[in-house]
Amino acid sequence: MTLRMGPDDGVLPSLEEQVREVIRRAPPDEVLAPDGAERLRRRVMGFVEEYNRRRQLMGYPPLAGAERLAEELLRQVLGAGPLQPLLDDPDVEEIMVNAPDSVLVVREGEIEAAPVAFRDDEEVLELAQRLVGLRGERLDYSQPVVDVMLPDRARLHAVIPPISEHVVLTIRKYTVRAEELSQLVELGTCTEEVARFLEALVLARKTILVVGGTASGKTTMVNCLGNCIPPKERVVSIEDRVRELRFSSLANWVPLVTRGPNAEGVGEITMQQLVKESLRMRPDRIVIGETRGSEALDFLRAVTSDHPGSLSTIHAMGGRHAMERVRIYAQMDPRLAPPPHVVDELVAEGIQFVVHMGRVPRSGLRWVLSVWEATGMEREGPRSTFVGNDIFRRGEDGRLHFTGVRPRCAREVEHLGPFPWSARSFYVGE
């Protein structure tokens, strides 16, 4: 690849073109790796330095401020235009562009207007198409909705007319709040005894659902639970389009992500397909980033056979609600779903614990609201009701408390304690 020699005003377009070519040829995982932006910056610096060497050989003085020029190139190729200062702001969690003159941010859990505006929808669309193009995706009339991960690991969701009135962008920034349960304790998300119990559940191969609302800390909790898995175990994770899980302590971790259809409407790889494929990869455990469809049935079959101790998140408002949601999802494909009573038994047998996450009011912090143990189901005519007990629950004082109910796995995890039921009176969960 050669650099075009010419006047100074031709330098930037020439180098920018080469940087875009580097990104086009680089594997997506390389560009999107945690150190991908830094490696790309070094490549760009190399281009600028090579340009200066060639200028000197031709008798021209070198360009001043090579590092500044490299940063300008990166901003043009990878930057987010007017939104870049918001992406660089560590206090901003999410950016929402509802219209060219309506840009909002989530800062410390509160939504507020941002001092940013676009010229028109065309400028927003141009930015969105450029950002989406970094992942080899397209955003146009034939594909008006897209969900991708940006090079800084922020998640971009874009919708364009006629689906929406304006070009609508939602960018959720990737923030590593914690990768270990001990860090969640430091953040006030849970107590030390709850963290100890959750780690014991992972080591005892109990299947855990992490539930809560949007942006309640579910993925962060799964990351921390996943990093409790013994390093030599083989783990396959499955996520929808965007990779957010990060198991840095696992030596045998295989991350998979779904793929949407191409312009001809073919080539889609679904969550359900990946769950089935993962079972052919000899995993010890599987982790589903979010269960929200018929893949729930394959997940249940896996955890009730050879893959206990698996993890997943789901949008739900508590333990019993989570079990009911899994039951609904497992029956979404009537062609494959077994009879309802069989699905009930799979749910009751497959899920042992539910961790309910929530957001601290008027704050950007997240915390554990409860740790719920599933204890089975009760039949009421043709329907079954899932039953269980809170082992830990956050009280009106805002603190997590042991409820006095001893979990059924108490003896199994006793050697991993101490636990609060070891020295107190308790009720044995039914």
C-alpha positions in Angstrom: 0.0 0.0 0.0 1.6 3.3 -1.1 1.0 6.8 0.1 0.0 9.4 -2.3 2.4 12.2 -2.5 1.1 15.7 -3.0 0.3 19.0 -1.4 -0.4 19.1 2.3 -4.2 19.5 1.7 -4.2 16.0 0.1 -2.6 14.2 3.0 -5.7 13.7 5.2 -7.9 12.2 2.5 -5.1 9.9 1.4 -4.4 8.6 4.8 -8.1 8.4 5.7 -8.7 6.2 2.7 -5.9 3.9 3.8 -7.2 3.7 7.4 -10.7 2.7 6.1 -9.0 0.1 3.9 -7.3 -1.3 7.0 -10.6 -1.6 8.8 -12.3 -3.2 5.9 -9.7 -5.9 5.7 -9.2 -6.4 9.4 -11.3 -9.2 11.1 -14.1 -7.6 13.1 -12.9 -9.2 16.3 -9.5 -7.6 15.8 -10.9 -4.1 15.4 -13.4 -4.6 18.3 -10.9 -6.2 20.7 -10.3 -4.3 23.9 -7.0 -3.0 22.6 -8.3 -2.7 19.0 -8.5 1.1 18.9 -5.0 1.4 20.4 -3.5 -1.0 17.8 -5.3 0.9 15.1 -3.9 4.2 16.4 -0.4 2.8 16.2 -1.0 1.7 12.6 -2.2 5.2 11.7 0.9 6.7 13.4 3.0 4.4 11.2 1.2 5.6 8.1 1.9 9.2 9.1 5.6 8.6 9.9 6.0 6.7 6.6 4.4 9.7 4.8 6.9 12.0 6.5 9.9 9.8 5.5 8.8 9.8 1.9 8.3 13.6 2.0 11.9 14.1 3.3 13.2 11.8 0.5 11.5 14.0 -2.0 12.9 17.1 -0.5 9.8 18.3 1.3 9.8 19.2 5.1 8.0 16.6 7.3 4.5 17.4 8.5 4.3 18.8 12.0 2.1 17.2 14.6 2.1 13.6 13.4 0.3 12.4 16.5 -2.4 15.1 16.2 -2.9 14.1 12.6 -3.2 10.5 13.5 -5.8 11.3 16.1 -7.7 13.4 13.6 -7.7 10.5 11.2 -9.1 8.2 13.9 -11.8 10.6 14.7 -12.8 10.8 11.0 -12.8 7.0 10.6 -13.9 5.7 14.0 -15.4 8.8 15.7 -19.0 9.6 16.3 -19.1 13.2 15.2 -21.1 15.4 17.5 -21.7 12.5 19.8 -18.0 11.8 20.4 -17.7 14.1 23.5 -20.7 12.2 25.0 -19.0 8.9 24.3 -15.8 10.2 25.9 -17.7 11.4 29.1 -17.2 8.7 31.7 -20.4 9.8 33.5 -22.7 9.2 30.5 -24.1 5.7 30.4 -26.4 5.9 27.4 -27.1 8.3 24.5 -30.4 8.6 22.8 -30.9 10.6 19.5 -34.7 10.9 19.0 -34.5 13.6 16.3 -31.8 16.0 15.0 -32.6 18.5 17.7 -33.4 16.0 20.4 -30.4 14.3 22.0 -30.7 12.9 25.5 -28.3 11.1 27.8 -28.5 8.9 30.9 -26.1 10.2 33.5 -26.0 8.5 36.9 -29.4 6.9 36.3 -31.2 10.1 35.3 -32.2 11.2 31.8 -31.2 14.7 30.8 -30.9 16.8 27.6 -27.5 16.9 26.0 -26.0 20.1 24.5 -25.7 18.5 21.1 -27.7 18.9 17.9 -27.5 17.7 14.4 -28.1 19.8 11.2 -30.8 17.4 9.9 -31.8 13.8 9.6 -29.4 13.3 6.8 -26.5 14.1 9.1 -27.7 11.6 11.7 -28.2 9.0 9.0 -24.7 9.6 7.5 -23.1 9.2 11.0 -25.2 6.0 11.6 -24.3 4.4 8.3 -20.6 5.2 8.9 -20.7 3.6 12.3 -22.7 0.6 11.2 -20.3 0.1 8.2 -17.4 -0.5 10.6 -19.0 -3.9 11.3 -19.7 -4.6 7.7 -23.5 -4.0 8.2 -25.8 -1.8 6.2 -28.5 0.6 7.2 -30.9 1.6 4.4 -34.4 1.2 3.2 -34.0 -2.6 2.8 -32.6 -2.9 6.3 -34.0 -0.1 8.4 -33.1 -1.5 11.8 -29.7 -2.6 12.9 -27.9 -3.5 16.2 -24.1 -3.5 16.2 -21.1 -3.1 18.6 -18.8 -0.1 18.0 -15.0 -0.3 18.2 -15.1 1.0 21.8 -17.6 -1.8 22.6 -20.5 0.6 22.9 -23.8 -0.9 21.5 -25.5 1.0 18.8 -29.2 0.4 17.9 -30.4 2.4 14.9 -33.9 2.8 13.3 -34.6 4.9 10.2 -37.7 6.0 8.4 -40.2 4.8 7.4 -40.0 2.6 10.6 -39.6 5.8 12.6 -40.3 9.4 12.0 -36.7 10.4 12.4 -33.4 8.6 12.4 -33.3 7.2 15.9 -30.0 6.1 17.6 -29.6 4.5 21.0 -26.0 4.0 22.1 -25.4 2.1 25.3 -21.8 2.5 26.4 -19.8 -0.5 27.4 -18.7 0.0 31.0 -16.8 -2.6 32.9 -18.1 -1.9 36.4 -16.9 -5.3 37.8 -15.6 -8.6 36.6 -15.5 -10.3 40.0 -18.0 -10.7 42.8 -15.6 -9.0 45.3 -15.8 -5.9 43.1 -19.6 -6.0 43.3 -19.2 -6.0 47.1 -17.0 -2.9 46.9 -19.6 -1.2 44.7 -22.3 -2.0 47.2 -24.2 -4.2 44.8 -24.3 -7.1 47.2 -22.9 -8.1 50.6 -19.9 -10.2 51.2 -22.0 -13.1 52.5 -24.2 -13.0 49.4 -21.2 -12.9 47.1 -19.8 -15.9 48.9 -23.1 -17.8 48.5 -23.3 -17.0 44.8 -19.8 -18.2 44.2 -20.6 -21.4 46.1 -23.7 -21.9 43.8 -21.5 -21.6 40.7 -18.9 -24.1 42.1 -21.7 -26.5 43.0 -23.0 -26.3 39.4 -26.4 -24.8 40.2 -28.1 -23.2 37.2 -28.8 -19.6 37.8 -31.0 -17.0 36.1 -30.1 -13.3 36.5 -33.2 -11.2 36.1 -34.3 -7.6 36.2 -35.3 -4.7 34.1 -33.4 -2.9 31.4 -29.9 -1.6 32.5 -30.3 -3.2 35.9 -26.9 -4.8 36.0 -27.8 -8.3 34.7 -24.9 -8.7 32.3 -22.4 -7.4 34.8 -23.6 -10.0 37.3 -23.4 -12.8 34.8 -19.8 -11.7 34.0 -18.9 -11.9 37.6 -20.6 -15.3 38.1 -19.0 -16.6 34.9 -15.5 -15.7 36.3 -16.2 -17.9 39.3 -16.3 -21.0 37.0 -13.1 -23.1 37.4 -10.7 -21.9 34.7 -10.2 -25.2 33.0 -13.9 -25.8 32.3 -15.1 -25.3 28.7 -17.7 -22.6 28.5 -19.7 -21.6 25.4 -21.5 -18.2 25.5 -24.2 -17.2 23.1 -25.3 -13.6 22.5 -27.6 -11.8 20.1 -25.6 -9.8 17.6 -23.4 -8.0 20.1 -20.8 -9.5 22.4 -21.0 -8.0 25.9 -19.9 -11.0 28.0 -16.3 -11.1 29.0 -14.9 -14.1 31.0 -11.3 -13.0 31.4 -10.5 -15.8 33.9 -11.5 -18.7 31.7 -8.9 -20.4 29.5 -11.4 -22.4 27.5 -14.2 -19.9 26.7 -15.8 -19.9 23.2 -18.0 -16.8 22.5 -20.7 -17.0 19.8 -23.0 -14.3 18.4 -26.0 -14.5 16.2 -26.1 -13.0 12.7 -28.9 -11.3 10.8 -29.9 -12.2 7.3 -28.1 -10.6 4.4 -29.6 -8.3 1.7 -31.1 -11.3 0.0 -32.8 -12.3 3.2 -30.7 -15.5 3.8 -27.8 -16.5 6.0 -29.5 -15.7 9.4 -28.0 -17.5 12.4 -30.5 -17.5 15.4 -30.1 -17.9 19.1 -31.8 -21.3 18.9 -29.4 -22.5 16.3 -26.4 -21.5 18.3 -27.7 -23.2 21.4 -28.0 -26.4 19.5 -24.6 -26.0 17.9 -23.0 -25.2 21.2 -24.0 -28.6 22.5 -21.9 -30.2 19.8 -18.8 -28.3 21.1 -18.4 -30.3 24.2 -19.1 -27.5 26.7 -19.1 -28.1 30.5 -21.5 -25.1 30.7 -23.3 -22.8 28.4 -24.1 -19.1 29.0 -26.9 -17.3 27.2 -26.6 -13.5 27.2 -30.4 -13.1 27.3 -33.1 -15.7 26.9 -36.1 -14.3 25.1 -37.3 -16.8 22.6 -37.7 -20.5 21.7 -34.0 -21.1 22.6 -35.3 -21.4 26.2 -36.4 -25.0 25.4 -32.9 -26.1 24.2 -31.4 -24.3 27.2 -33.7 -26.3 29.6 -32.9 -29.6 27.9 -29.2 -28.8 28.2 -29.2 -27.9 31.9 -31.4 -30.9 32.8 -29.0 -33.3 31.1 -25.2 -32.8 30.8 -24.7 -29.1 31.4 -25.9 -28.1 34.9 -24.4 -24.9 36.3 -25.2 -22.9 33.2 -26.2 -19.2 33.3 -28.6 -16.8 31.5 -30.3 -13.5 31.9 -34.0 -12.8 31.3 -36.2 -9.7 31.7 -38.4 -10.5 34.7 -39.4 -9.0 38.0 -38.5 -11.7 40.4 -38.0 -15.4 40.9 -41.5 -16.8 40.2 -42.0 -14.4 37.3 -38.7 -15.5 35.7 -39.8 -19.2 35.9 -43.1 -18.3 34.2 -41.3 -16.3 31.5 -39.0 -19.3 30.8 -42.1 -21.5 30.5 -43.7 -19.2 28.0 -40.5 -18.9 25.9 -40.0 -22.7 25.9 -43.5 -23.1 24.2 -43.1 -20.3 21.6 -42.5 -22.8 18.8 -45.5 -25.1 18.9 -43.9 -27.4 16.3 -41.1 -28.3 18.7 -42.5 -27.7 22.2 -43.4 -30.8 24.2 -46.7 -31.0 26.1 -47.2 -28.2 28.7 -46.7 -30.5 31.7 -43.4 -31.6 30.3 -42.2 -28.0 29.9 -43.3 -27.3 33.5 -41.2 -30.2 34.7 -38.2 -29.0 32.7 -38.4 -25.5 34.1 -38.8 -26.8 37.7 -35.9 -29.2 37.4 -33.6 -27.0 35.3 -33.6 -23.7 37.2 -32.3 -23.7 40.8 -31.7 -20.1 41.7 -32.7 -16.6 40.5 -30.8 -13.5 41.2 -33.0 -10.4 40.9 -31.1 -7.2 40.0 -32.4 -3.6 40.3 -31.3 0.0 40.0 -30.7 2.2 43.0 -33.3 5.1 43.0 -31.8 8.4 41.8 -28.4 6.8 41.2 -26.4 5.1 38.6 -25.7 2.2 40.9 -27.2 -1.3 40.6 -27.9 -3.8 43.4 -29.1 -7.3 44.2 -32.7 -7.2 45.3 -33.0 -10.9 46.2 -31.6 -14.3 45.8 -34.5 -16.8 45.2 -34.3 -20.5 45.4 -36.7 -22.5 43.2 -38.2 -25.4 45.2 -40.6 -27.0 42.7 -44.1 -26.5 41.6 -47.7 -27.0 42.8 -50.4 -28.1 40.5 -53.7 -26.3 40.4 -55.9 -28.1 38.0 -54.3 -28.0 34.5 -51.8 -25.3 35.6 -48.7 -25.4 37.6 -47.4 -22.7 39.9 -43.7 -22.5 40.6 -42.8 -22.1 44.2 -39.6 -21.0 46.0 -38.1 -18.9 48.8 -36.0 -15.8 49.1 -32.7 -16.8 50.7 -31.6 -13.2 50.8 -33.9 -10.2 50.3 -33.3 -6.4 50.4 -35.3 -4.9 53.2 -36.9 -1.5 53.6 -33.7 -0.2 55.1 -32.0 -0.8 51.8 -29.8 -3.6 53.0 -29.6 -7.3 52.0 -30.7 -9.6 54.8 -30.7 -13.4 55.2 -34.4 -14.3 55.4 -33.9 -17.2 57.8 -34.7 -19.8 55.1 -31.9 -22.3 54.8 -31.4 -23.3 51.1 -31.8 -27.0 50.2 -28.2 -27.1 49.0 -26.9 -25.9 52.4 -25.0 -29.2 53.1 -23.7 -29.4 49.6 -22.0 -25.9 49.8 -21.2 -26.0 53.5 -17.5 -26.4 53.0 -17.5 -23.2 50.9 -18.8 -21.1 53.8 -19.2 -19.7 56.4 -22.9 -18.9 55.7 -25.4 -17.0 57.9 -27.6 -20.1 58.5 -24.6 -21.9 60.1 -25.0 -20.1 63.4 -28.7 -19.0 63.4 -32.1 -20.5 63.7 -33.6 -21.1 60.3 -36.4 -22.5 58.4 -35.6 -25.3 55.9 -37.0 -24.5 52.5 -39.6 -26.9 51.2 
